[in-house]
Amino acid sequence: MRERNVDERPVSENGGGVSARPMLAAERDGFISRHDLWSEAQYAAAGQMRRVMDEIGIEMVRFSFVDQHGILRGKTITRAGVAAAMRSGLTVPSSLLLKDTSGQSVFSVFSADTGVGVDGFSGAGDIVLVPDPETFRVLPWTENTAWILCDLRFPDGAPVPFCTRSILRTELATLASRGYGMTVGAELEFHVFRLSDEELATAHVAAPGRPGDAMVCAPTTRGAQLLHEESLDAMQPLVDALYRTLTLLDLPLRSIELEFGHSQFEITMEAGDAARIADAIVLCRMAVRRVARGLGYHATFMSRPQGVEGASTGWHLHQSLYELSTGAAAFVPETEGTTLSLVGSAYLAGLLAHAPAAAAFTTPTVNGYKRYQPFSLAPDRVAWGIDNKGAMIRAVGGVGDPATRLENRSGEPAANPYLYIASQLISGMDGMERGLVPPAPTLDPYRTEAPALPASLGDAVAALVDDPAFRSALGETVVHWYATIKRAEFDRYLRHVSDWEQREYFGIL
């Protein structure tokens, strides 16, 4: 390897172009190499990426990261700048990690002391996007454009503690140190509406702390007929486009289904490695929204849009552990008449014990808590059942079944996948470490005496702050950061005068 250029810095938005030739071992001289941020597999993937770009004629690459809300943000780099970006990353304002869902900064970003508890955020200074070449994809819905997912570092190479992708990997490393790996499967529900006004108007324009009006939409299916084949057939152009796109993106698509509510659909994915499925969820949601928009629809992963009170959408997360040494499924019981192994039972008990705190990650929006309704195929309390879809945790499997698993049905489809999965690991591993024992399974999940799930985002955040297992696993700084952002979001909601209040009181009081 030739002498490294220690003065090379991450490429800024206005940085000079660099030839888009294949990355050679001798060229590993930038920010990424200097801080040893890539594995050999990633260097090999970077070389393959360059060959694909040359063969297909890629002209632009989107470098994206997932923020605290699970939203993709990033920059589109032209072909001339890609090689330099792959060596040294790209810079973006650190303030992106300090905003609520409206784009409003929650911390004092221009002060010397931002209140975040971590150096490197004052003055809205830069952080570095470090691309992961193994996530490279060619985007099917546009010409000559590709996409790559990034991790976050400070300019001195130190990890950014609020990189949610890294948070999940840290928890998976902790699990691995205990001899286990994690497999997850995802069922994502969403609504697809027909756009009535596709053109932006002044009312749609947003400002920090004040999102613009939502686009006007109309239903696409009648609803009340679960898995109705003819209703899905009427949406065949969308189904075909989703299948083609998600398959071209190499996502582990298993099914596309019509759900119970009007305009409601579901995508399921094959089970796989937890970190890879989290990445797949991010890309899947972007693709669904983009494909729908291209056909004149609006797809939303908001849990309970107005007008769909009978059928909110959820994200059912299937999860299981396996032994790293043998590959054996760790939740499979050995005794007839039991549903889970001792490891699986302790993990389950942890999920139940920490459900209120985990809700801040499984259900991170104000809107998601309006889904917790009785007799709705969504849970409303902390309980588990054997193959019972009304319970918060559904246990499936038994003796001899390698697919024995737990399904958390409390999550919303808008959740940040890294934080959702990490919350399950933190909860489950604490149950394993303490040898917790779950209560008896419920036979009547909506009438059980089990404690209720948090009634609001504010309640969930309060439970998170008070939970010692989460504070220990994530660190006080991360919990403070996340809780501060979500409290600000919830407080802004409480200050808003809703249409319900206007209708209820304006005319009679």
C-alpha positions in Angstrom: 0.0 0.0 0.0 1.4 3.4 -0.9 1.8 6.1 1.8 -1.5 7.3 3.0 -2.5 10.9 2.5 -3.2 11.9 6.1 -4.5 15.3 5.0 -7.3 13.9 2.9 -10.7 14.9 4.3 -14.3 13.7 3.7 -15.6 15.1 0.4 -17.9 18.0 0.9 -20.9 18.8 -1.3 -18.8 21.1 -3.5 -15.7 18.9 -3.5 -13.8 18.3 -6.7 -14.4 15.4 -9.0 -12.3 12.2 -9.0 -12.1 9.7 -11.8 -14.6 6.8 -11.4 -12.1 4.0 -12.0 -12.2 0.7 -10.0 -10.9 1.0 -6.4 -7.6 -0.9 -6.1 -5.9 -2.1 -2.9 -3.2 0.6 -3.5 -5.9 3.3 -3.4 -7.0 2.6 0.2 -5.7 5.9 1.4 -8.6 8.0 2.5 -10.7 8.6 5.6 -12.2 5.1 5.5 -8.8 3.3 5.3 -7.1 5.7 7.8 -9.7 4.8 10.4 -10.0 1.1 9.4 -13.8 1.4 8.8 -14.2 -1.3 6.1 -13.8 -5.1 6.2 -12.1 -7.0 3.4 -15.6 -8.0 2.3 -16.6 -4.3 1.9 -13.4 -3.6 -0.1 -14.3 -6.5 -2.4 -17.9 -5.2 -2.7 -16.6 -1.7 -3.5 -14.6 -3.2 -6.4 -17.7 -5.0 -7.7 -19.7 -1.8 -7.4 -17.3 0.0 -9.7 -17.5 -2.8 -12.3 -21.3 -2.7 -12.2 -21.3 1.1 -12.5 -19.1 0.8 -15.6 -21.1 -2.0 -17.2 -24.5 -0.4 -16.6 -23.5 3.2 -17.1 -24.4 4.5 -13.7 -24.2 8.3 -13.7 -25.4 9.2 -10.1 -25.3 7.4 -6.8 -27.4 8.4 -3.8 -25.5 8.2 -0.5 -28.1 7.8 2.2 -28.3 7.3 6.0 -31.2 6.4 8.2 -32.0 9.1 10.8 -33.5 8.7 14.3 -37.0 8.5 12.8 -36.2 5.8 10.3 -36.2 8.4 7.4 -33.6 8.2 4.7 -31.5 11.4 4.2 -28.5 12.0 2.0 -26.9 13.4 -1.1 -26.8 12.4 -4.8 -23.3 12.3 -6.1 -22.4 12.4 -9.8 -20.2 9.7 -11.3 -17.1 12.0 -11.2 -17.3 12.3 -7.4 -18.2 8.7 -6.5 -14.6 7.4 -6.2 -13.6 10.1 -3.8 -16.8 9.6 -1.8 -16.1 5.9 -1.5 -12.6 6.7 -0.2 -13.4 9.5 2.2 -17.1 9.6 2.7 -19.4 12.6 2.5 -20.2 15.3 5.1 -23.7 16.4 6.2 -24.8 18.7 9.0 -24.8 17.0 12.4 -28.0 18.9 13.2 -29.9 16.3 11.1 -29.7 14.0 14.1 -31.2 16.6 16.5 -34.5 17.2 14.8 -38.1 15.9 15.3 -40.3 14.6 12.5 -41.2 18.2 11.4 -37.6 19.1 10.8 -37.5 21.3 13.9 -34.2 21.3 15.8 -34.8 20.1 19.4 -31.4 21.0 20.7 -29.5 24.3 20.6 -27.5 23.5 17.6 -25.7 26.8 17.2 -24.5 27.0 20.9 -21.2 25.8 22.2 -23.2 23.6 24.6 -25.9 22.0 22.6 -27.3 20.0 25.6 -26.8 16.8 23.6 -24.1 15.5 26.0 -21.6 14.6 23.2 -19.0 16.8 21.6 -19.1 17.3 17.9 -22.6 18.8 17.5 -22.0 22.5 18.3 -22.5 24.9 15.4 -24.3 22.3 13.4 -20.9 21.0 12.4 -20.4 18.2 10.0 -20.6 14.4 10.5 -19.3 11.9 7.9 -21.4 9.5 5.9 -19.3 6.3 5.5 -20.8 4.2 2.6 -21.3 0.4 3.1 -20.5 -1.1 -0.4 -22.4 -4.3 0.5 -25.7 -2.3 0.4 -25.2 -1.0 -3.2 -28.3 -1.3 -5.3 -29.2 0.0 -8.8 -32.6 1.8 -8.5 -35.2 0.3 -10.9 -37.5 3.3 -11.1 -35.0 5.8 -12.6 -32.3 5.7 -15.2 -28.6 5.4 -14.5 -28.9 5.9 -10.7 -27.8 3.7 -7.8 -28.1 3.8 -4.1 -25.9 3.0 -1.1 -26.5 3.0 2.6 -24.1 4.8 5.0 -23.0 4.7 8.6 -22.1 7.8 10.6 -18.7 9.0 12.0 -17.3 12.2 13.4 -14.6 13.9 11.3 -11.9 12.5 13.6 -13.2 9.0 12.9 -15.0 8.4 16.2 -18.4 6.7 16.1 -21.5 8.9 16.2 -23.5 7.4 19.1 -26.8 8.3 17.4 -26.2 6.2 14.3 -29.1 3.8 14.6 -27.6 1.3 12.2 -24.6 1.1 14.5 -26.8 0.8 17.6 -28.3 -2.4 16.2 -25.0 -3.8 15.3 -23.7 -3.1 18.9 -26.6 -5.1 20.4 -26.1 -7.9 17.9 -22.4 -8.0 18.9 -23.5 -8.3 22.6 -25.8 -11.1 21.6 -22.9 -12.8 19.7 -20.7 -12.6 22.8 -23.3 -14.7 24.6 -23.1 -17.3 21.8 -26.3 -16.4 19.8 -27.3 -14.9 16.5 -30.7 -13.4 15.7 -33.1 -14.1 12.9 -36.1 -11.9 12.1 -38.9 -11.8 9.7 -41.1 -8.8 8.9 -44.7 -8.2 8.0 -45.2 -4.6 7.0 -48.7 -3.2 6.5 -49.4 0.1 4.7 -52.1 2.1 3.0 -52.2 3.0 -0.6 -54.5 5.9 -1.6 -55.3 7.4 -5.0 -53.9 11.0 -5.3 -56.5 13.6 -6.0 -54.2 16.6 -6.1 -50.7 15.7 -7.3 -49.5 19.3 -7.7 -48.0 21.0 -4.7 -49.9 24.1 -3.5 -49.1 26.7 -0.9 -51.1 24.8 1.7 -48.7 21.9 1.3 -45.6 23.9 2.1 -44.0 23.0 5.4 -41.9 24.8 7.9 -39.9 23.5 10.9 -42.5 22.7 13.6 -45.4 23.1 11.2 -45.8 20.4 8.5 -47.9 21.5 5.5 -51.3 20.1 4.7 -51.4 16.4 3.6 -52.2 15.7 0.0 -55.8 15.0 -0.8 -56.4 11.3 -1.4 -59.2 8.8 -2.2 -59.5 5.1 -1.4 -58.2 2.4 -3.7 -60.1 -0.6 -2.3 -63.4 -1.0 -0.5 -62.2 -2.9 2.6 -63.8 -5.3 5.0 -62.8 -8.3 2.9 -59.6 -9.8 4.1 -57.4 -11.4 1.3 -60.2 -10.7 -1.2 -58.7 -11.8 -4.5 -60.7 -9.7 -6.9 -60.0 -6.5 -4.9 -56.3 -7.2 -5.1 -56.7 -8.0 -8.8 -58.1 -4.5 -9.4 -54.8 -3.2 -8.1 -52.7 -5.5 -10.3 -50.7 -2.8 -12.0 -49.4 -1.8 -8.5 -48.9 -5.4 -7.4 -46.9 -6.1 -10.6 -44.8 -3.0 -10.2 -44.0 -3.7 -6.5 -43.1 -7.3 -7.4 -40.7 -6.2 -10.2 -39.1 -3.5 -8.2 -38.6 -5.3 -4.9 -37.3 -8.3 -6.7 -34.8 -6.2 -8.8 -33.6 -4.7 -5.5 -32.8 -8.2 -4.3 -35.1 -7.9 -1.3 -36.4 -11.1 0.4 -40.0 -10.6 -0.7 -42.4 -13.4 0.3 -45.9 -12.1 -0.4 -48.0 -9.1 -1.4 -51.4 -9.2 0.3 -54.7 -7.4 0.6 -55.5 -6.5 4.2 -58.8 -6.0 6.0 -59.1 -2.2 5.9 -59.9 -0.2 2.8 -56.8 0.7 0.8 -54.7 -1.5 3.1 -52.0 -3.8 1.9 -49.2 -6.0 3.4 -45.8 -7.1 2.3 -44.1 -10.0 4.1 -40.4 -10.9 3.9 -38.5 -14.1 4.3 -36.8 -14.5 7.6 -33.1 -13.7 7.7 -30.2 -12.1 9.5 -31.4 -9.3 11.7 -29.0 -6.6 10.4 -29.7 -7.4 6.8 -33.5 -7.5 7.3 -33.3 -4.0 8.9 -31.5 -2.7 5.9 -34.1 -4.4 3.6 -37.0 -2.7 5.5 -35.5 0.7 4.9 -35.1 0.1 1.2 -38.5 -1.6 0.9 -40.4 1.4 2.4 -38.6 3.8 0.1 -39.4 1.6 -2.9 -43.1 1.1 -2.1 -43.6 4.8 -1.7 -41.7 5.6 -5.0 -43.5 2.9 -7.0 -46.9 4.0 -5.8 -46.2 7.6 -6.6 -45.1 6.7 -10.1 -48.5 5.2 -10.7 -50.5 8.1 -9.3 -50.9 6.7 -5.7 -49.7 7.7 -2.3 -48.4 4.9 -0.1 -48.0 5.7 3.6 -46.7 3.7 6.5 -48.4 6.0 9.0 -50.2 3.6 11.3 -53.7 5.2 11.5 -54.5 7.8 8.8 -57.7 9.7 9.1 -60.6 7.7 7.8 -59.2 4.3 8.5 -60.3 4.0 12.1 -61.3 0.3 11.7 -58.0 -0.9 10.4 -54.7 0.6 11.5 -51.5 -0.8 10.1 -48.8 -2.6 12.1 -45.4 -4.1 11.8 -45.3 -7.6 13.1 -41.7 -8.6 13.9 -41.0 -12.3 14.0 -37.8 -13.1 16.0 -35.8 -16.0 17.1 -32.2 -16.8 18.2 -29.8 -19.6 17.1 -26.6 -20.9 18.6 -23.6 -19.6 16.8 -21.6 -22.7 17.5 -24.0 -25.2 16.0 -26.7 -23.2 14.1 -29.4 -24.9 16.2 -32.6 -22.9 16.8 -32.5 -21.7 20.4 -36.2 -21.3 21.0 -37.2 -24.9 20.1 -38.4 -26.8 23.3 -37.3 -30.3 24.1 -40.3 -31.3 26.2 -43.7 -32.2 24.7 -46.5 -29.9 25.8 -44.2 -26.8 26.0 -44.1 -24.0 23.5 -40.6 -22.6 24.1 -37.2 -23.6 25.4 -35.9 -22.2 28.6 -33.9 -19.7 26.6 -36.9 -18.7 24.6 -39.1 -18.4 27.7 -36.6 -16.1 29.4 -36.3 -14.0 26.2 -40.1 -13.8 26.1 -40.2 -12.7 29.7 -37.8 -9.9 28.9 -40.0 -8.7 26.1 -42.9 -8.5 28.4 -41.0 -6.9 31.3 -39.6 -4.1 29.1 -42.6 -3.7 26.8 -43.5 -0.1 28.1 -39.9 1.1 27.5 -39.5 -0.7 24.2 -42.7 0.9 22.9 -40.8 4.2 22.5 -39.0 2.4 19.7 -41.6 -0.1 18.4 -44.2 2.7 18.3 -42.3 6.0 18.0 -45.0 8.3 16.7 -48.0 10.0 18.4 -50.3 8.4 15.8 -49.1 4.8 16.5 -50.7 4.7 20.0 -54.2 5.2 18.4 -53.8 1.7 17.0 -53.8 0.0 20.4 -57.5 -0.9 20.4 -59.3 -3.9 21.8 -60.6 -6.6 19.4 -58.7 -5.1 16.5 -55.9 -7.6 15.7 -53.7 -5.1 17.4 -52.7 -5.5 21.1 -53.8 -3.2 23.8 -51.9 -4.8 26.8 -48.7 -6.6 27.7 -49.5 -10.2 27.3 -48.5 -13.3 25.3 -50.5 -16.1 23.8 -49.8 -19.3 21.9 -50.7 -18.6 18.3 -53.0 -15.9 19.4 -53.0 -12.8 17.1 -54.7 -10.6 19.7 -51.8 -10.8 22.1 -48.8 -8.5 22.1 -46.5 -11.4 21.7 -47.6 -14.5 19.7 -45.6 -17.7 20.3 -45.5 -20.1 17.3 -43.9 -23.5 17.1 -43.0 -26.2 19.5 -41.1 -29.5 19.8 -39.3 -30.4 16.6 -40.3 -27.2 14.8 -37.1 -25.3 13.8 -39.3 -22.2 12.9 -40.3 -21.8 16.6 -40.4 -18.0 17.1 -41.9 -15.1 18.8 -44.0 -12.4 17.0 -44.2 -9.0 18.4 -47.4 -7.5 17.1 -47.2 -4.1 18.9 -45.0 -2.3 16.4 -46.0 0.3 13.9 -44.7 0.2 10.3 -43.1 3.6 10.5 -40.7 2.5 13.2 -36.9 2.8 12.7 -36.0 -0.8 12.0 -32.7 -0.7 13.7 -34.1 0.7 16.9 -37.2 -1.6 16.8 -35.0 -4.7 16.6 -32.5 -3.4 19.0 -35.2 -2.8 21.6 -36.2 -6.5 21.3 -32.6 -7.6 21.8 -32.1 -5.3 24.9 -35.4 -6.6 26.4 -34.9 -10.3 25.5 -31.2 -10.4 26.6 -32.1 -8.9 30.0 -34.7 -11.6 30.4 -32.1 -14.3 29.6 -29.4 -12.8 31.9 -31.8 -12.6 34.8 -33.5 -15.9 34.1 -37.0 -14.3 34.0 -40.0 -16.5 33.8 -43.1 -15.4 31.8 -46.6 -15.5 33.2 -49.0 -18.1 31.8 -50.2 -17.4 28.2 -53.4 -15.6 27.8 -56.5 -17.2 26.4 -58.4 -14.0 26.1 -55.9 -11.2 25.3 -58.4 -8.3 25.4 -59.9 -9.3 28.8 -56.8 -10.4 30.6 -55.6 -8.6 33.7 -52.3 -7.9 32.2 -51.0 -4.3 32.3 -52.0 -2.0 29.5 -49.5 -0.9 26.8 -48.5 2.8 27.1 -51.4 5.0 26.2 -49.3 7.6 24.5 -45.8 8.4 23.1 -45.3 10.5 26.2 -46.0 7.5 28.5 -43.6 5.3 26.5 -40.8 7.8 26.6 -41.2 8.2 30.4 -41.0 4.4 30.7 -37.8 4.3 28.6 -36.1 6.9 30.7 -37.0 4.9 33.8 -35.9 1.5 32.5 -32.4 0.6 33.8 -31.8 -2.1 31.2 -32.2 0.3 28.3 -30.1 3.0 30.1 -27.4 0.4 30.6 -27.5 -1.0 27.1 -27.8 2.2 25.1 -26.1 4.5 27.6 -27.5 7.6 29.3 -26.5 9.9 26.5 -28.4 8.0 23.8 -31.5 7.6 26.0 -31.4 11.4 26.8 -31.0 12.3 23.1 -33.9 10.1 21.9 -36.2 11.0 24.8 -35.6 14.7 24.3 -36.5 14.5 20.6 -39.6 12.4 21.2 -40.8 14.6 24.2 -40.5 17.7 22.0 -42.5 16.0 19.3 -45.2 14.9 21.8 -45.3 18.3 23.5 -45.9 20.0 20.1 -48.8 17.5 19.5 -50.3 18.4 22.8 -50.2 22.1 22.0 -52.0 21.6 18.7 -55.8 22.4 18.6 -57.3 19.4 16.7 -60.3 19.2 14.5 -61.9 17.0 17.2 -61.6 19.8 19.8 -63.0 22.4 17.3 -66.0 20.2 16.5 -66.6 19.3 20.1 -66.5 22.6 21.8 -66.5 25.6 19.4 -70.2 25.6 18.8 -71.6 24.8 22.2 -69.3 26.5 24.7 
